[in-house]
């Protein structure tokens, strides 16, 4: 029996030892499995390396006289963790932040409260769109506040103590237009788009849109290296730096000094004749370099309002209209080129009325029995130019207009360049339709197209493409030029162009353009006054224009265009009363700035053109004698200072007893902060 008991005890001990062994093996297996799983599973361990991004910037737009018209700068936002500031120290923090950022203290304090007046505990965005200079100052402030113990540690959801501070984070890029409405709508405007939480400007109109792919760059820079305990990059031999590549700069042919004078002049002319809008352009006749392209409908690209919507599209190449009589020199040039007429060919003008069929009649404002081809242009005869067009076939006439650049984009380097429209060959084979088109009706053209076409009469028959941009440059100083999509055109032969050139001189000498004369200069051009069509009918509203040239004996040659839209003052809708005086003022400015040098020297006064008093002004554009040219700064400070109102004399009142003055708290400055301790501040 003792032996049985002994065997039972041994058996129980054996079972216990086996159980303990199995338990130990299972525990070891679980431990090893756990270790293996930890090794193999992905873990959110902070990287040993960190990257500092340096994103590329959009290129600048620069005038011919080196003024920056459009530029980009980086923007930053200031973020702070609401729970990281002791409520007792918040007021002092807000005061310091307000000094550095320029944001009122009340606005900063509001950021710490929700709609119910409770304190925010999470991240608070104190300011957005902070410029680089302010961002650097705020970073300096954040460093000082950390040293002064302005921030306290807070516990995260996992129980870790973290010290948050004031973070200044790069959040995007903004486009600046430091001269506000100057050269708008040519410059165009931009809109910001978010790309991976980073805001970048994209061109919508004008040069900003046309050259979008050249002035933008996606070659961002970065600095990568080992990180320290606070996640800052350690600069050592293992660091990797990739410099950013910014977009190219656009360099214009347009000098700011000249452009601004043209803008101010047409503003006053618009007020004088009560026009909806005036467009004006000046370019070198041989190169196509645009020196000025101005509109009275301008806007500040940084602050666009509802009233600016109609001005956003640059009308120079987007507004197609019936031009009227400025087409007549093109019609005659085509006929001269085909040798079906000469400048001295006589035509019966039927005392200003010509019937076509039973219902149609072509009429002239001035009545002549007969005129030469030259005088048909000088006196702007519809009857005469119709008969000249009949000496051409429909094919010859249509092809001739296309050679001048009509019905095709002008090539002007803006965001949109509409082709306009001329009648089909089927219609132009009909005498009535050909006559109608010969004096500028039944077709649609743009300012840029006529600007280009008229350069042919001052450039041996070659119509040059207007060019706003001279070249592009990168940060290494390399220059690049882009060929226009629409190149120069051989409109007519040199002889025919020279004949029209001389005829346009006659228009200014004794025709509808006499008010454009300038002693010592060669001035030529053609007027056009055309009805505006609404709802399929012509109404008593007009487009008035004058396209021509101004040259001197030293070889300076300029093509000039003026378009007046809806001049409403009595009789001011005539081109001779609106577009021609504007043209002459442009010539005055060209002379003032020494672009043109009249034979015999400058005249003492501006042209004796009498203008009606504009509503906004208390007088007309003055006749100036020996005027000193204003500087660029003066051109932007044209408004006179308001006169102080006279003070009313008050009866002397009894002096109140002086109250004790409260103690004056001297304002803190950034320099003063340097000298203060934590106790002084908090």
C-alpha positions in Angstrom: 0.0 0.0 0.0 2.9 2.3 0.8 4.2 1.5 -2.6 1.0 2.5 -4.3 0.9 5.7 -2.4 4.5 6.4 -3.3 3.7 5.7 -7.0 0.7 8.1 -6.9 2.8 10.9 -5.4 5.5 10.4 -8.1 2.8 10.4 -10.8 1.3 13.7 -9.4 4.7 15.3 -9.2 5.4 14.2 -12.8 2.1 15.8 -14.0 2.9 19.1 -12.2 6.4 19.2 -13.7 4.9 18.5 -17.2 2.3 21.2 -16.7 4.8 23.7 -15.6 7.1 22.8 -18.6 4.2 23.2 -21.0 3.2 26.5 -19.5 6.8 27.7 -19.7 7.1 26.7 -23.3 3.7 28.4 -24.1 4.8 31.6 -22.4 8.1 31.6 -24.3 6.2 31.0 -27.6 3.9 33.9 -26.8 6.8 36.2 -25.9 8.7 35.2 -29.1 5.6 35.7 -31.2 5.1 39.1 -29.7 8.7 40.1 -30.3 8.5 38.9 -33.9 5.2 40.7 -34.6 6.7 43.9 -33.2 9.8 43.6 -35.4 7.8 42.8 -38.5 4.9 45.2 -38.0 5.2 48.9 -39.3 5.7 51.4 -36.5 5.2 55.1 -36.3 8.7 56.0 -35.2 9.9 59.5 -36.0 12.2 59.6 -38.9 15.9 60.3 -38.3 15.8 62.7 -41.2 13.7 65.8 -41.9 13.0 68.0 -45.0 12.6 71.7 -45.2 10.8 72.7 -48.4 11.6 75.8 -50.5 8.9 76.1 -53.1 9.5 78.0 -56.3 8.0 81.5 -57.0 6.3 82.9 -60.1 8.4 85.2 -62.2 8.0 89.0 -62.2 6.7 91.3 -64.9 9.0 94.3 -65.5 8.6 97.4 -67.6 11.1 98.6 -70.2 12.4 101.2 -67.7 12.9 98.5 -65.0 9.8 99.0 -62.8 8.2 95.9 -61.3 4.6 95.8 -62.4 3.8 92.3 -61.0 5.7 90.1 -58.5 5.2 87.2 -56.1 6.0 86.7 -52.5 5.6 83.8 -50.1 2.9 84.0 -47.4 2.8 82.5 -44.0 0.3 81.8 -41.2 0.8 82.0 -37.5 -0.5 79.0 -35.5 -0.6 78.5 -31.7 -2.0 75.7 -29.5 -4.7 77.2 -27.3 -3.9 75.1 -24.2 -0.2 76.1 -24.4 -0.7 79.6 -23.1 -1.5 80.3 -19.4 -4.7 82.4 -19.3 -2.9 84.8 -17.0 -0.2 85.4 -19.6 -2.5 85.5 -22.6 -3.1 89.3 -22.6 0.7 90.0 -22.6 1.2 87.4 -25.4 -1.6 89.1 -27.5 -0.1 92.5 -26.9 3.3 91.4 -28.1 1.8 89.5 -31.1 -0.1 92.6 -32.1 3.0 94.7 -32.0 4.9 92.3 -34.3 2.1 91.5 -36.7 0.3 94.8 -36.9 -3.1 93.1 -36.1 -5.2 94.9 -33.5 -5.2 93.2 -30.1 -9.1 92.9 -30.1 -8.9 90.8 -33.3 -6.2 88.6 -31.9 -8.1 88.0 -28.6 -11.3 86.9 -30.6 -9.3 84.0 -32.1 -9.0 82.3 -28.7 -12.8 82.1 -28.2 -15.5 80.0 -30.0 -19.0 81.2 -30.7 -20.1 80.3 -27.2 -17.2 82.3 -25.6 -15.3 79.2 -24.5 -11.5 78.9 -24.9 -10.2 76.9 -27.8 -7.9 74.1 -26.6 -6.6 73.0 -30.0 -4.6 74.8 -32.8 -5.6 78.4 -33.5 -4.7 80.2 -36.7 -3.9 83.8 -35.5 -3.1 85.2 -38.9 -3.0 84.2 -42.6 -1.2 85.8 -45.6 1.7 87.1 -43.5 4.5 88.5 -45.7 8.1 87.3 -45.4 9.4 90.2 -43.3 6.6 89.9 -40.7 7.0 86.2 -40.7 10.7 86.5 -39.8 9.9 89.0 -37.1 7.3 86.7 -35.6 9.7 83.7 -35.7 12.1 85.9 -33.7 9.2 86.7 -31.2 8.4 83.0 -30.9 12.0 82.2 -29.9 12.1 85.0 -27.4 8.8 84.0 -25.8 10.0 80.4 -25.5 13.1 81.6 -23.7 11.0 83.7 -21.4 8.8 80.8 -20.5 5.6 82.1 -22.1 4.4 78.6 -23.0 3.5 75.7 -20.8 3.6 71.9 -21.5 0.3 70.1 -22.3 -0.5 66.4 -22.2 -1.5 64.7 -25.4 -4.2 62.0 -25.6 -1.4 59.4 -25.1 -0.3 61.1 -21.9 2.9 62.6 -23.3 4.0 66.0 -22.1 4.5 68.4 -25.2 5.6 72.0 -25.3 3.9 73.8 -28.1 4.9 77.3 -29.1 4.1 79.9 -31.7 4.6 78.3 -35.2 5.1 80.3 -38.3 4.2 78.1 -41.3 4.7 78.8 -45.0 1.3 78.3 -46.6 1.4 79.8 -50.1 2.3 82.4 -52.6 0.5 85.7 -53.3 0.7 87.9 -56.4 1.4 91.6 -55.9 0.6 94.5 -58.3 2.5 97.4 -56.6 1.3 100.0 -59.1 -2.4 99.0 -58.8 -4.3 99.7 -62.0 -1.3 100.7 -64.2 -1.3 98.7 -67.5 -4.5 96.8 -66.6 -6.1 95.0 -68.3 -3.0 94.2 -70.2 -1.3 92.6 -67.2 -4.4 90.7 -66.4 -5.1 89.1 -63.1 -4.7 85.8 -61.2 -6.6 83.5 -58.9 -5.1 81.3 -56.2 -5.5 77.5 -56.3 -4.6 75.1 -53.5 -2.1 72.4 -54.4 -1.5 70.0 -51.5 -2.5 72.7 -49.0 -0.2 75.2 -50.6 -1.8 78.2 -52.4 -0.4 79.3 -55.8 -1.5 82.0 -58.2 -2.6 81.0 -61.7 -3.1 83.5 -64.6 -6.7 84.1 -65.7 -6.3 87.0 -68.2 -3.8 89.2 -70.0 0.0 88.6 -69.8 -0.4 86.6 -66.6 -2.4 84.0 -68.6 -0.5 84.2 -71.9 2.9 83.4 -70.4 1.6 81.1 -67.6 3.8 78.2 -68.4 6.9 80.4 -68.7 6.6 82.5 -65.6 5.7 79.5 -63.4 8.0 76.7 -62.2 7.3 73.4 -60.4 11.0 72.9 -59.6 10.8 73.3 -55.9 13.9 73.3 -53.7 14.5 71.5 -50.4 17.0 70.8 -47.7 17.2 67.3 -46.3 19.3 66.2 -43.3 19.4 64.5 -40.0 17.1 65.9 -37.3 17.7 66.9 -33.7 15.4 66.3 -30.8 13.2 69.3 -31.7 13.0 68.2 -35.4 15.4 70.9 -36.7 17.7 70.0 -39.6 21.3 69.3 -38.6 23.7 70.9 -41.2 26.5 68.5 -41.8 28.3 66.7 -44.7 25.4 64.3 -45.0 22.9 67.0 -45.7 21.4 67.3 -49.1 20.4 70.7 -50.6 18.4 71.2 -53.8 18.0 74.9 -54.8 14.6 76.0 -56.1 14.2 77.2 -59.7 11.8 80.2 -60.0 9.7 81.1 -63.0 11.2 83.3 -65.7 10.7 87.1 -65.5 8.8 88.9 -68.3 10.5 92.1 -69.6 8.1 94.3 -71.6 8.7 96.8 -74.4 6.4 99.2 -72.5 8.1 102.0 -70.5 6.1 102.9 -67.4 6.8 106.6 -67.7 5.2 106.7 -71.2 2.4 104.3 -70.4 1.3 106.2 -67.3 1.2 109.5 -69.2 -1.0 108.0 -71.9 -3.4 106.6 -69.3 -3.8 109.9 -67.5 -4.4 111.7 -70.8 -7.1 109.4 -72.1 -8.8 109.4 -68.7 -9.2 113.2 -69.0 -10.3 112.9 -72.6 -12.9 110.3 -71.7 -14.4 112.7 -69.1 -14.3 115.6 -71.6 -16.3 113.8 -74.4 -18.3 111.5 -72.0 -17.2 108.3 -73.7 -17.7 104.7 -72.4 -14.1 103.8 -73.1 -11.0 104.9 -75.0 -8.3 102.6 -76.2 -4.9 103.9 -77.3 -1.7 102.2 -78.6 1.7 103.1 -79.8 4.3 100.8 -81.4 7.5 101.0 -83.4 6.4 100.7 -87.0 9.4 98.6 -88.1 9.8 96.2 -85.1 6.3 95.9 -83.6 7.5 96.8 -80.1 4.5 98.2 -78.2 5.4 101.3 -76.2 2.0 101.8 -74.8 -1.4 100.0 -74.8 -3.8 101.9 -72.6 -7.5 101.7 -71.7 -9.6 104.0 -69.6 -11.3 100.9 -68.1 -8.7 99.8 -65.6 -8.8 98.0 -62.3 -6.6 96.9 -59.4 -5.8 93.2 -60.0 -5.5 92.6 -56.2 -8.9 94.1 -55.4 -11.4 93.3 -58.1 -15.0 94.5 -57.5 -18.3 93.9 -59.3 -17.9 97.2 -61.2 -14.7 96.0 -62.7 -16.2 92.9 -64.4 -16.6 94.7 -67.8 -13.0 95.8 -67.7 -11.5 92.4 -67.1 -11.3 91.4 -70.7 -8.6 93.4 -72.6 -10.6 94.9 -75.5 -7.5 95.4 -77.6 -7.7 91.9 -79.0 -11.1 90.6 -77.7 -13.5 93.3 -78.8 -14.6 93.0 -82.4 -16.5 95.9 -84.0 -17.5 97.4 -87.3 -14.7 99.9 -88.0 -16.1 102.2 -90.7 -14.0 104.4 -92.8 -10.6 103.4 -91.5 -11.0 100.3 -93.8 -10.9 102.6 -96.9 -7.1 102.9 -97.1 -6.9 99.1 -97.1 -9.4 98.9 -99.9 -7.5 101.4 -102.0 -4.1 99.8 -101.2 -5.5 96.4 -102.5 -6.6 98.2 -105.7 -3.3 100.0 -106.1 -1.4 96.7 -105.6 -3.5 95.1 -108.4 -2.8 98.2 -110.6 -6.5 98.7 -111.3 -6.3 102.3 -110.2 -3.7 105.0 -109.5 -3.8 107.8 -106.9 -4.8 110.2 -109.7 -7.6 108.1 -111.2 -10.8 110.1 -111.4 -14.2 108.8 -110.3 -17.7 110.2 -110.7 -19.1 110.6 -107.2 -22.5 111.6 -108.3 -22.8 114.5 -105.9 -22.6 112.2 -102.9 -25.3 109.7 -103.8 -25.1 106.4 -105.7 -28.0 104.1 -106.3 -27.4 100.3 -106.5 -30.5 98.6 -107.8 -33.9 100.0 -106.9 -33.7 100.0 -103.1 -30.1 100.6 -102.1 -28.3 104.0 -102.0 -24.8 104.8 -101.0 -24.3 108.4 -99.7 -21.5 110.7 -98.6 -21.4 113.5 -95.9 -19.6 115.8 -98.3 -21.0 116.1 -101.9 -18.6 116.1 -104.8 -19.3 115.6 -108.5 -16.0 113.8 -109.0 -12.9 112.9 -107.0 -9.5 111.3 -107.5 -8.6 108.1 -105.7 -6.5 110.3 -103.4 -9.3 112.6 -102.6 -11.7 109.8 -102.0 -9.6 108.9 -99.0 -9.0 112.5 -98.0 -12.7 113.4 -98.0 -13.8 109.8 -97.0 -16.2 109.2 -99.8 -18.3 106.0 -99.6 -19.4 106.5 -103.2 -15.9 106.7 -104.5 -14.4 103.8 -102.5 -17.3 101.5 -103.5 -16.5 102.1 -107.2 -12.8 101.4 -106.5 -13.8 98.0 -104.8 -15.8 97.2 -108.0 -12.6 97.2 -110.0 -11.5 94.2 -108.0 -13.0 90.7 -108.0 -14.5 89.4 -104.9 -11.6 87.0 -104.6 -9.0 89.8 -105.0 -10.7 92.0 -102.4 -11.1 89.2 -99.9 -7.6 87.9 -100.3 -6.3 91.5 -99.9 -8.0 92.0 -96.6 -6.7 88.7 -95.3 -3.1 89.7 -96.3 -3.6 92.8 -94.0 -4.4 90.4 -91.2 -8.2 90.7 -91.1 -10.2 87.6 -90.2 -7.2 86.1 -88.4 -5.6 86.6 -85.0 -3.3 89.6 -84.9 -0.6 87.9 -82.9 -0.7 90.4 -80.0 0.6 88.5 -77.0 -2.4 88.6 -74.8 -4.5 85.8 -73.4 -7.1 85.9 -76.1 -6.9 87.1 -79.7 -10.2 86.9 -81.6 -10.0 86.7 -85.4 -12.9 88.9 -86.3 -14.9 88.2 -89.5 -15.1 89.3 -93.1 -17.8 88.3 -95.5 -17.6 85.1 -97.5 -16.5 85.0 -101.2 -20.0 84.3 -102.3 -21.3 87.5 -100.8 -18.3 89.6 -101.8 -18.9 88.7 -105.4 -22.0 90.8 -105.1 -21.4 94.6 -105.7 -23.6 95.7 -102.8 -21.7 93.5 -100.3 -18.3 94.5 -101.7 -19.2 98.2 -101.5 -20.5 97.8 -98.0 -17.3 96.1 -96.8 -15.0 98.6 -98.7 -15.9 101.3 -96.2 -15.9 99.1 -93.1 -19.4 97.8 -92.6 -20.5 94.1 -92.6 -17.3 93.0 -91.1 -15.8 92.7 -87.6 -12.2 93.7 -86.7 -10.3 94.3 -83.5 -8.1 97.2 -82.4 -5.0 95.0 -82.6 -5.8 93.9 -86.2 -6.0 97.5 -87.5 -3.1 98.5 -85.3 -1.1 95.9 -87.2 -2.6 96.6 -90.6 -1.7 100.3 -90.5 1.9 99.6 -89.7 2.2 98.4 -93.3 1.7 102.0 -94.5 4.7 103.1 -92.4 6.9 100.0 -93.1 7.1 99.5 -96.8 4.1 97.2 -97.0 5.0 94.9 -94.1 2.4 94.7 -91.4 4.3 93.9 -88.2 2.9 91.9 -85.3 2.5 94.0 -82.1 4.7 92.7 -79.3 4.2 93.6 -75.6 7.0 91.3 -74.3 10.6 92.0 -75.3 12.2 88.9 -73.7 12.2 86.5 -70.8 15.0 86.0 -68.4 15.9 83.4 -65.8 17.7 83.8 -62.4 21.1 83.3 -64.2 20.6 86.3 -66.5 20.0 84.2 -69.6 17.5 85.8 -72.1 15.0 84.1 -74.2 12.6 85.3 -76.9 9.5 83.6 -78.2 8.4 83.8 -81.8 4.7 85.0 -82.2 2.2 82.5 -83.4 1.1 85.0 -86.0 4.1 86.6 -87.7 4.6 89.7 -89.8 2.6 89.9 -93.1 3.5 91.2 -96.5 0.3 93.1 -96.9 1.1 95.0 -100.2 4.1 95.9 -102.3 6.4 98.7 -101.3 5.1 101.0 -104.0 1.4 100.7 -103.0 2.3 101.1 -99.3 4.2 104.3 -100.2 1.3 105.7 -102.2 -1.1 105.1 -99.3 1.5 106.6 -96.9 1.4 109.8 -98.9 -2.4 109.8 -99.1 -2.7 109.5 -95.3 -0.4 112.6 -95.0 -2.9 114.4 -97.2 -5.8 113.4 -94.8 -4.0 115.2 -92.0 -3.0 118.2 -94.2 -6.4 119.0 -95.6 -8.9 116.2 -94.7 -10.7 114.9 -91.6 -7.4 114.6 -89.7 -6.2 118.2 -89.7 -6.3 118.4 -85.9 -3.5 115.8 -85.7 -0.9 118.1 -87.3 2.3 118.8 -85.5 4.9 121.2 -87.1 8.2 119.5 -87.9 6.8 115.9 -87.9 5.3 113.7 -90.6 1.8 112.8 -89.4 -0.6 110.7 -91.4 -3.8 108.7 -90.6 -7.4 108.0 -91.3 -10.6 108.7 -89.4 -13.5 106.4 -88.9 -16.9 107.0 -87.4 -19.2 104.0 -87.5 -22.7 103.3 -86.2 -23.1 100.6 -83.6 -25.6 97.8 -84.4 -28.0 96.6 -81.7 -30.6 93.9 -82.2 -29.8 93.8 -86.0 -30.3 97.6 -86.4 -27.9 100.5 -86.4 -28.5 103.0 -83.6 -27.3 106.5 -82.9 -24.2 105.3 -81.0 -20.8 105.3 -82.6 -17.3 103.9 -82.6 -14.8 106.7 -83.5 -11.3 105.8 -84.4 -8.1 107.2 -85.9 -5.2 105.0 -87.0 -2.0 106.4 -88.4 1.6 107.2 -87.9 4.0 109.8 -86.6 7.6 110.1 -87.9 10.5 112.5 -87.6 13.6 113.2 -89.8 15.9 111.1 -87.6 14.2 107.8 -88.5 11.9 107.4 -85.5 8.6 105.8 -86.8 5.6 105.0 -84.7 2.2 103.5 -85.5 -0.6 105.0 -83.4 -4.1 103.8 -82.9 -7.1 105.4 -81.0 -10.5 103.9 -80.6 -13.3 105.8 -78.8 -16.4 103.8 -77.8 -19.7 105.7 -77.5 -18.7 109.3 -77.1 -22.0 110.9 -75.9 -21.3 114.6 -75.8 -23.0 116.5 -78.7 -21.0 116.0 -81.9 -18.1 114.5 -80.0 -18.8 111.1 -81.6 -17.2 112.3 -84.8 -13.7 110.9 -85.0 -12.4 114.4 -85.9 -13.7 115.7 -82.5 -12.6 112.7 -80.3 -10.1 110.2 -81.7 -8.0 112.8 -83.6 -7.4 115.1 -80.6 -6.5 112.0 -78.6 -4.0 111.0 -81.3 -2.5 114.5 -81.2 -2.1 114.4 -77.5 -0.2 111.1 -77.8 2.1 112.8 -80.3 2.6 115.6 -77.8 3.7 113.0 -75.2 6.1 111.3 -77.7 7.7 114.7 -78.3 7.9 115.6 -74.6 9.7 112.3 -73.8 12.0 112.7 -76.8 10.7 109.7 -78.7 10.1 112.1 -81.6 12.2 115.1 -82.4 10.4 117.7 -84.5 12.4 119.6 -87.1 13.0 123.0 -85.7 12.5 121.9 -82.1 9.6 121.4 -79.8 6.7 123.8 -80.0 6.1 125.8 -76.8 2.4 124.8 -76.3 0.3 121.8 -76.8 -2.1 121.8 -79.8 -4.8 124.4 -79.6 -7.6 121.9 -79.2 -10.6 123.2 -77.3 -12.2 120.5 -75.2 -15.5 120.6 -73.3 -15.2 120.8 -69.6 -15.3 117.3 -68.1 -17.9 116.7 -65.4 -15.3 115.6 -62.9 -12.9 118.6 -63.5 -13.4 122.3 -63.1 -11.8 123.1 -66.4 -10.3 121.6 -69.5 -7.0 120.0 -70.2 -4.9 123.2 -69.9 -2.7 124.6 -72.7 0.7 124.1 -71.1 3.7 126.3 -71.9 7.2 125.1 -71.3 5.9 122.3 -69.1 8.4 120.4 -66.9 7.8 116.7 -67.3 6.5 115.1 -64.0 8.6 112.3 -62.6 7.2 108.8 -62.1 6.4 109.4 -58.5 4.6 112.6 -59.4 2.5 110.7 -62.0 1.1 108.6 -59.1 0.4 111.6 -56.9 -1.9 113.7 -59.2 -4.6 114.4 -56.6 -4.2 117.7 -54.8 -4.3 117.9 -51.1 -7.7 119.0 -49.7 -7.8 122.5 -48.3 -8.4 122.6 -44.5 -11.8 123.9 -43.5 -11.8 127.3 -41.8 -12.3 126.9 -38.1 -15.3 128.7 -36.5 -14.5 131.1 -33.7 -16.0 129.9 -30.4 -16.9 132.0 -27.5 -14.5 131.5 -24.6 -16.0 129.2 -22.0 -15.2 128.9 -18.4 -12.3 126.7 -17.8 -13.2 123.4 -16.1 -11.2 122.3 -13.1 -8.4 120.1 -14.3 -8.9 116.4 -13.6 -6.0 114.3 -12.4 -4.4 112.6 -15.5 -4.3 108.8 -15.5 -0.8 107.3 -15.7 0.3 107.1 -19.3 1.3 103.6 -20.4 4.2 103.9 -22.9 3.7 101.7 -25.9 6.0 98.7 -26.2 8.3 98.5 -29.1 10.3 95.7 -30.6 13.5 97.3 -29.3 12.1 97.7 -25.8 11.1 94.0 -25.6 14.8 93.1 -25.9 15.5 94.9 -22.6 12.6 93.4 -20.6 12.6 90.3 -18.4 9.9 87.7 -18.1 8.6 89.4 -14.9 8.3 92.7 -16.8 6.3 91.2 -19.6 4.1 88.8 -17.7 
